[in-house]
Amino acid sequence: MFTLSRSDREELVEFLQDLIRTPSPSTQEEAVAIRIAAAMRRVGFREVFTDRIGNVIGRYGSGRGPILLYNGHMDTVGISDPEAWQRDPYGGEVEDGIIYGRGVADMKGAIAAMIYGVKMLAEARVRLKGDLVVACVVQEEPCEGLAMQVLIEEEGLRPDWVVLGEATNLQISRGHRGRLEMQVTTHGRSCHASNPDLGENAIYAAARLIFGLELLADKLGYDPFLGRGTLAVTHVESSASSRNAIPDRASFIIDRRLTLGETEAKALSEVQGIILREGVRAEVEVTEYRATSYTGYEARQRAYYPAWALEEGHPLIKTLARTIRNTLGYRPTIGQWAFSTDGAYTMGVAGIPTVGFGPGEERYAHTADEQLRLEDLFKAASVYAALAVEMLA
């Protein structure tokens, strides 16, 4: 069994505090990436490199045989309202065995635990018949799966299994619903607002479509494991020559969560059906994510992230569950995330067996006073070390 020494626990907490105190919004992960790469080299990774989009990749193992990849994203969401925080969001404060700060649960805590899991392997001189790869990736928050796609398809690193360190409260997640972002644009005819009958209000057309979407929400697909698909209108805007002119254009964003069996084509056709039924001039399209990485890599990705679920009896899940039971002394529950992860690409697109295990609770992600129990951090590191032995030794 792998257990962190008292000094390693102190070092791990200090390292995690450093990560929290280094802000890393999406596309601005360079400083935290440098800190992570330095830690990897110090604890005993065989190889550490930064790829073209800015992912930090650490390898431990023989360099021959299968590859087990641990995935964690370095970027975090912003603070939004600083007044909502009772503690410094970038302070890494520790109180009563709990550490606080932006990204600690989502998911710098898991990254720190993965790296110190490798430290335990290196100090025990464990020899693996394959490679354990820790991939600390960029831009997951706005575009999950993008960085993993670059790593696999452009860098040529193809793992045999993937473990996502997203928060699971030390339980197991084996899938989640997909995500599709659509933009609907309605067209009208502008005129002076004092004579609205002379024009055609694009906002009114959008409102008719939004009402139709609200009715559609109760008729979306359902899966016994992942649940029902959902949709929500999350942003609305319009354009006109002034505030006393009838808008000739309006648009709104739909956040569509896809359950198993629902596809991009099906979701688009549902919206197109409402447009046709209402008889308005409008079109719907999938939005596109565009950003420049801190390395200068120009990223573009359509905002479609498929649903996925690894079968409960898969050997990866069985091995992880056995490792948790042997290491932590309990039988883990097996569930799913409410949010989307890099598994949308690794399992949903690439078909690589993927499962989730991480410290922290999903309910604290993206919230004020985001937090993580230190004891769970230490436990996660032990499981990450033990799982590598189970899978590769």
C-alpha positions as CSV (number, residue, x, y, z in Angstrom):
1,M,0.0,0.0,0.0
2,F,1.2,3.5,-0.8
3,T,1.1,6.1,1.9
4,L,2.4,9.6,1.9
5,S,4.9,10.4,4.7
6,R,4.3,13.4,6.9
7,S,6.9,15.5,5.0
8,D,5.4,14.5,1.7
9,R,2.0,15.5,2.9
10,E,3.3,18.9,3.9
11,E,5.1,19.3,0.5
12,L,1.9,18.3,-1.3
13,V,-0.1,20.9,0.5
14,E,2.5,23.6,-0.2
15,F,2.6,22.6,-3.9
16,L,-1.2,22.8,-4.1
17,Q,-1.2,26.2,-2.4
18,D,1.3,27.3,-5.1
19,L,-1.0,26.2,-7.8
20,I,-4.0,28.0,-6.3
21,R,-1.9,31.2,-5.8
22,T,-1.0,31.1,-9.5
23,P,-4.1,32.2,-11.4
24,S,-4.6,30.2,-14.6
25,P,-7.7,31.3,-16.6
26,S,-8.1,29.5,-19.9
27,T,-5.4,30.4,-22.5
28,Q,-3.3,32.0,-19.6
29,E,-2.0,28.8,-18.1
30,E,1.7,29.4,-18.7
31,A,2.8,30.3,-15.2
32,V,1.1,27.3,-13.6
33,A,2.4,25.0,-16.4
34,I,5.9,26.0,-15.6
35,R,5.3,25.3,-11.9
36,I,3.8,21.9,-12.7
37,A,6.6,20.9,-15.1
38,A,9.2,21.8,-12.4
39,A,7.4,19.6,-9.8
40,M,7.2,16.7,-12.2
41,R,11.0,16.8,-12.9
42,R,11.7,17.1,-9.2
43,V,9.6,14.1,-8.0
44,G,11.0,11.6,-10.6
45,F,9.2,11.6,-13.9
46,R,11.2,10.0,-16.7
47,E,10.3,12.6,-19.2
48,V,8.5,16.0,-19.0
49,F,7.6,18.1,-22.0
50,T,5.1,20.8,-23.1
51,D,3.3,20.2,-26.4
52,R,2.2,22.6,-29.1
53,I,-1.0,23.7,-27.4
54,G,0.6,24.1,-24.0
55,N,-0.3,20.8,-22.3
56,V,2.3,19.6,-19.7
57,I,3.0,15.9,-20.1
58,G,4.9,13.8,-17.7
59,R,5.9,10.1,-18.3
60,Y,6.9,7.6,-15.7
61,G,7.6,4.0,-16.7
62,S,9.6,1.8,-19.0
63,G,8.8,3.5,-22.3
64,R,7.5,0.2,-23.6
65,G,4.1,-1.4,-23.3
66,P,0.6,0.0,-22.6
67,I,-0.1,3.6,-21.5
68,L,-2.3,4.6,-18.6
69,L,-3.1,8.3,-18.8
70,Y,-4.2,10.5,-15.9
71,N,-5.9,13.7,-17.1
72,G,-6.2,17.0,-15.2
73,H,-6.8,20.5,-16.6
74,M,-4.7,23.4,-15.4
75,D,-7.2,26.1,-16.4
76,T,-9.9,27.4,-14.1
77,V,-13.0,29.6,-14.4
78,G,-12.8,33.2,-13.2
79,I,-14.0,34.7,-9.9
80,S,-17.1,36.5,-11.0
81,D,-18.1,38.2,-7.8
82,P,-15.2,38.6,-5.3
83,E,-17.6,39.8,-2.6
84,A,-19.2,36.4,-2.6
85,W,-15.9,34.8,-1.3
86,Q,-15.3,34.7,2.5
87,R,-11.6,33.9,1.8
88,D,-9.0,35.0,-0.8
89,P,-9.8,33.0,-3.9
90,Y,-6.1,32.9,-4.7
91,G,-4.9,32.5,-1.1
92,G,-4.8,28.7,-0.7
93,E,-5.9,29.1,2.9
94,V,-6.1,26.0,5.1
95,E,-8.6,25.8,8.0
96,D,-9.8,22.7,10.0
97,G,-8.3,20.3,7.4
98,I,-9.9,22.0,4.4
99,I,-8.0,24.0,1.7
100,Y,-9.8,26.8,-0.1
101,G,-9.3,28.5,-3.4
102,R,-10.3,28.8,-7.1
103,G,-9.6,25.6,-8.9
104,V,-8.8,23.5,-5.8
105,A,-11.6,21.0,-6.5
106,D,-11.8,21.7,-10.3
107,M,-9.1,20.5,-10.5
108,K,-5.7,21.5,-9.2
109,G,-6.1,19.2,-6.3
110,A,-6.3,16.2,-8.5
111,I,-3.2,17.4,-10.5
112,A,-1.2,17.7,-7.3
113,A,-2.3,14.3,-6.1
114,M,-1.4,12.6,-9.4
115,I,2.1,14.1,-9.3
116,Y,2.7,13.0,-5.8
117,G,1.3,9.6,-6.7
118,V,4.2,9.3,-9.1
119,K,6.5,10.5,-6.3
120,M,5.5,7.5,-4.2
121,L,6.1,5.2,-7.2
122,A,9.6,6.7,-7.8
123,E,10.6,6.6,-4.2
124,A,9.5,2.9,-4.0
125,R,11.5,2.2,-7.2
126,V,8.4,0.7,-8.8
127,R,9.1,-0.6,-12.3
128,L,6.1,-0.5,-14.7
129,K,5.6,-2.7,-17.8
130,G,4.4,0.4,-19.6
131,D,4.0,4.1,-19.1
132,L,2.0,6.1,-16.6
133,V,1.4,9.5,-18.3
134,V,0.1,12.5,-16.4
135,A,-1.4,15.0,-18.8
136,C,-2.1,18.5,-17.4
137,V,-4.1,20.1,-20.1
138,V,-5.3,23.6,-21.2
139,Q,-8.6,25.2,-22.1
140,E,-10.8,22.5,-20.7
141,E,-13.3,24.9,-19.1
142,P,-14.4,26.5,-22.4
143,C,-13.8,23.6,-24.7
144,E,-13.6,20.2,-23.1
145,G,-11.6,17.6,-25.1
146,L,-9.8,20.1,-27.3
147,A,-6.4,19.8,-25.6
148,M,-6.7,16.0,-25.5
149,Q,-7.5,15.9,-29.2
150,V,-4.4,17.8,-29.9
151,L,-2.3,15.5,-27.7
152,I,-3.7,12.4,-29.3
153,E,-4.2,13.4,-32.9
154,E,-1.4,15.9,-33.5
155,E,1.2,14.8,-30.9
156,G,0.6,11.1,-31.5
157,L,0.2,10.0,-27.8
158,R,-2.4,7.3,-27.8
159,P,-3.2,6.0,-24.3
160,D,-4.8,2.6,-23.7
161,W,-6.9,3.9,-20.7
162,V,-7.7,7.3,-19.4
163,V,-8.5,8.3,-15.8
164,L,-10.0,11.7,-15.3
165,G,-9.3,13.5,-12.1
166,E,-12.4,15.6,-12.1
167,A,-14.1,15.7,-8.7
168,T,-15.9,12.5,-7.7
169,N,-15.6,12.7,-3.9
170,L,-13.3,9.6,-4.2
171,Q,-16.0,7.6,-5.9
172,I,-16.2,6.5,-9.5
173,S,-17.8,8.3,-12.5
174,R,-18.2,6.4,-15.7
175,G,-19.8,8.9,-18.0
176,H,-21.9,12.0,-18.5
177,R,-24.3,13.7,-20.8
178,G,-22.9,15.5,-23.9
179,R,-23.1,19.2,-24.6
180,L,-24.0,21.1,-27.8
181,E,-24.0,24.9,-28.0
182,M,-26.3,26.4,-30.7
183,Q,-26.9,29.9,-31.8
184,V,-30.3,30.9,-33.3
185,T,-30.5,34.1,-35.3
186,T,-33.8,35.7,-36.2
187,H,-34.2,38.4,-38.9
188,G,-36.7,41.3,-39.0
189,R,-37.1,44.7,-40.6
190,S,-36.2,47.9,-38.8
191,C,-38.2,51.0,-38.5
192,H,-38.8,53.8,-36.0
193,A,-40.2,52.5,-32.7
194,S,-43.0,55.1,-32.9
195,N,-44.5,53.2,-35.8
196,P,-43.7,49.5,-35.0
197,D,-46.3,48.2,-37.4
198,L,-44.1,49.4,-40.3
199,G,-41.3,47.0,-39.3
200,E,-40.8,43.4,-38.2
201,N,-39.4,42.9,-34.7
202,A,-36.7,40.3,-34.6
203,I,-37.0,40.1,-30.8
204,Y,-40.6,39.0,-31.1
205,A,-39.6,36.3,-33.5
206,A,-36.9,35.1,-31.1
207,A,-39.5,35.1,-28.3
208,R,-41.8,32.8,-30.2
209,L,-38.9,30.4,-30.8
210,I,-37.8,30.5,-27.2
211,F,-41.4,29.7,-26.1
212,G,-41.4,26.7,-28.5
213,L,-38.1,25.5,-27.0
214,E,-39.5,25.7,-23.5
215,L,-42.3,23.4,-24.7
216,L,-39.8,21.1,-26.3
217,A,-37.7,20.7,-23.1
218,D,-40.2,18.2,-21.7
219,K,-40.0,15.9,-24.8
220,L,-36.2,15.4,-25.0
221,G,-34.5,12.0,-25.0
222,Y,-34.0,9.8,-21.8
223,D,-31.4,7.3,-20.9
224,P,-31.8,5.1,-17.8
225,F,-28.2,5.8,-16.6
226,L,-27.5,9.4,-17.8
227,G,-31.0,10.7,-17.4
228,R,-32.9,13.1,-19.6
229,G,-31.5,15.6,-22.1
230,T,-32.0,19.2,-21.3
231,L,-31.9,22.6,-23.0
232,A,-31.6,26.1,-21.7
233,V,-31.5,29.5,-23.4
234,T,-28.5,31.2,-21.8
235,H,-27.9,34.4,-23.7
236,V,-30.0,36.8,-25.8
237,E,-29.0,39.9,-27.7
238,S,-30.4,42.1,-30.5
239,S,-29.2,44.8,-32.9
240,A,-30.9,48.0,-34.1
241,S,-29.7,51.5,-35.2
242,S,-30.8,52.9,-31.8
243,R,-33.0,52.2,-28.8
244,N,-35.9,53.8,-30.5
245,A,-35.7,51.6,-33.5
246,I,-37.3,48.2,-34.1
247,P,-34.5,45.5,-34.0
248,D,-33.8,43.9,-37.4
249,R,-31.8,41.1,-35.9
250,A,-31.8,39.1,-32.7
251,S,-29.9,36.0,-31.6
252,F,-29.8,33.7,-28.6
253,I,-27.6,30.8,-27.4
254,I,-29.0,27.4,-26.5
255,D,-27.1,25.1,-24.1
256,R,-28.3,21.6,-25.0
257,R,-27.3,18.7,-22.9
258,L,-27.4,15.4,-24.8
259,T,-28.2,12.1,-23.2
260,L,-27.1,8.8,-24.8
261,G,-28.9,8.3,-28.2
262,E,-29.2,12.0,-28.8
263,T,-26.9,13.4,-31.6
264,E,-25.9,16.8,-32.9
265,A,-28.1,16.2,-36.0
266,K,-31.1,15.3,-33.9
267,A,-30.7,18.4,-31.7
268,L,-30.4,20.7,-34.7
269,S,-33.4,19.2,-36.4
270,E,-35.5,19.8,-33.3
271,V,-34.7,23.5,-33.4
272,Q,-35.2,23.7,-37.2
273,G,-38.6,22.1,-36.7
274,I,-39.7,24.9,-34.3
275,I,-38.4,27.5,-36.8
276,L,-40.4,25.9,-39.6
277,R,-43.5,25.6,-37.4
278,E,-43.4,29.2,-36.3
279,G,-42.8,30.5,-39.8
280,V,-40.1,33.0,-38.8
281,R,-37.0,34.0,-40.7
282,A,-34.3,32.4,-38.7
283,E,-31.4,29.9,-38.8
284,V,-29.6,27.8,-36.3
285,E,-26.0,26.8,-36.3
286,V,-23.5,25.2,-33.9
287,T,-21.1,27.7,-32.4
288,E,-17.4,27.5,-32.8
289,Y,-14.8,28.0,-30.1
290,R,-11.7,30.0,-31.1
291,A,-8.8,30.9,-29.0
292,T,-5.0,31.4,-29.0
293,S,-3.1,29.3,-26.6
294,Y,-0.3,30.8,-24.5
295,T,2.0,28.9,-26.8
296,G,0.6,30.7,-29.9
297,Y,-1.4,27.7,-31.0
298,E,-4.6,28.8,-32.8
299,A,-7.4,26.6,-31.5
300,R,-10.7,26.1,-33.3
301,Q,-13.4,23.6,-32.3
302,R,-17.1,23.2,-33.0
303,A,-19.0,23.3,-29.7
304,Y,-20.3,19.7,-29.9
305,Y,-19.2,17.2,-27.1
306,P,-20.9,13.8,-27.3
307,A,-22.4,11.9,-24.4
308,W,-20.5,8.8,-23.2
309,A,-20.7,6.0,-20.7
310,L,-18.2,3.2,-20.1
311,E,-20.0,-0.1,-19.3
312,E,-20.0,-0.8,-15.6
313,G,-18.4,-4.2,-16.0
314,H,-15.4,-2.9,-17.9
315,P,-12.0,-4.1,-16.6
316,L,-10.9,-0.6,-16.0
317,I,-13.8,0.1,-13.7
318,K,-13.4,-3.2,-11.9
319,T,-9.7,-2.6,-11.4
320,L,-10.2,0.9,-10.1
321,A,-12.9,-0.2,-7.7
322,R,-10.7,-3.0,-6.4
323,T,-7.8,-0.5,-6.0
324,I,-10.0,1.9,-4.0
325,R,-11.3,-0.9,-1.8
326,N,-7.8,-2.3,-1.1
327,T,-6.3,1.2,-0.6
328,L,-9.1,3.1,1.2
329,G,-11.1,0.3,2.7
330,Y,-14.6,0.8,1.1
331,R,-16.5,-0.2,-1.9
332,P,-17.0,2.9,-4.1
333,T,-20.2,3.9,-5.7
334,I,-20.3,4.1,-9.5
335,G,-22.2,7.1,-11.0
336,Q,-21.9,10.0,-13.4
337,W,-21.0,13.6,-13.6
338,A,-23.6,16.3,-14.2
339,F,-21.1,18.4,-16.1
340,S,-19.0,17.6,-19.2
341,T,-15.3,16.6,-19.1
342,D,-12.4,15.7,-21.4
343,G,-14.0,12.3,-21.6
344,A,-16.3,13.7,-24.3
345,Y,-13.3,13.4,-26.5
346,T,-11.3,10.5,-25.1
347,M,-14.3,8.1,-24.8
348,G,-17.0,9.9,-26.8
349,V,-14.9,10.5,-29.9
350,A,-11.7,8.5,-29.7
351,G,-13.3,5.4,-28.0
352,I,-10.6,5.1,-25.4
353,P,-11.8,3.4,-22.1
354,T,-12.3,6.3,-19.7
355,V,-13.3,6.6,-16.1
356,G,-13.3,9.3,-13.4
357,F,-11.8,9.3,-10.0
358,G,-10.8,12.5,-8.1
359,P,-10.7,14.3,-4.8
360,G,-13.3,17.0,-4.1
361,E,-17.0,17.3,-4.5
362,E,-18.7,18.2,-7.7
363,R,-20.9,20.7,-5.9
364,Y,-18.0,23.0,-5.1
365,A,-16.8,23.4,-8.7
366,H,-17.1,27.0,-10.0
367,T,-18.5,28.2,-6.6
368,A,-17.4,30.8,-4.1
369,D,-15.1,29.4,-1.4
370,E,-14.3,26.3,-3.6
371,Q,-12.8,23.8,-1.2
372,L,-11.2,20.4,-0.8
373,R,-10.6,18.2,2.3
374,L,-6.8,17.6,2.7
375,E,-7.4,14.0,3.8
376,D,-9.1,13.3,0.5
377,L,-6.2,14.8,-1.4
378,F,-3.8,12.4,0.4
379,K,-6.1,9.4,-0.3
380,A,-6.4,10.3,-4.0
381,A,-2.6,10.3,-4.3
382,S,-2.4,6.8,-2.8
383,V,-5.1,5.5,-5.2
384,Y,-3.3,7.0,-8.2
385,A,-0.1,5.3,-7.2
386,A,-1.7,2.0,-6.5
387,L,-3.8,2.0,-9.7
388,A,-0.7,2.4,-11.8
389,V,0.7,-0.7,-10.2
390,E,-2.5,-2.6,-10.8
391,M,-2.7,-1.6,-14.4
392,L,0.9,-1.7,-15.5
393,A,3.1,-3.7,-13.1
